[in-house]
Amino acid sequence: MKYTNILFMSFLITLFTVSFVFSGISEVFLNWSDNTETDLNHYNVYRSVNKGVEYIKINIEPVILSEYLDRNIVYSTTYYVVTAVDNSGNESAYSENVIIHSDLENKFILY
């Protein structure tokens, strides 16, 4: 487990990842500190195989808790970012990215 401090909207969050293999399925668990702003509605989680570009939202439903389990691992270097959405639908800028490198042997490296 590695901790990375991220400046996110107007507060500091700590984003960490834990990777594990369960029954041959690779997963990455993302968890970050709660946003304490009173108008927070939900979070969105994005993933890309290219740093800083082409992020794709991976949550189908709004993420209410400050955690997300990605069960569709891409076997390459993957970049994750998180945004916060307020009650008016305004979405924050991307957080700093967290980088995971995985291979076909289910080995993970967190940068």
Secondary structure, DSSP 8 states (H G I E B T S, - for coil): -EEEEEEETTEEEEEEEEEEEETTEEEEEEEE-----TTEEEEEEEEESSTTS--EE--SS-B-SSEEEE-S--SSEEEEEEEEEETT--B------EEEEE-TT--EEE-
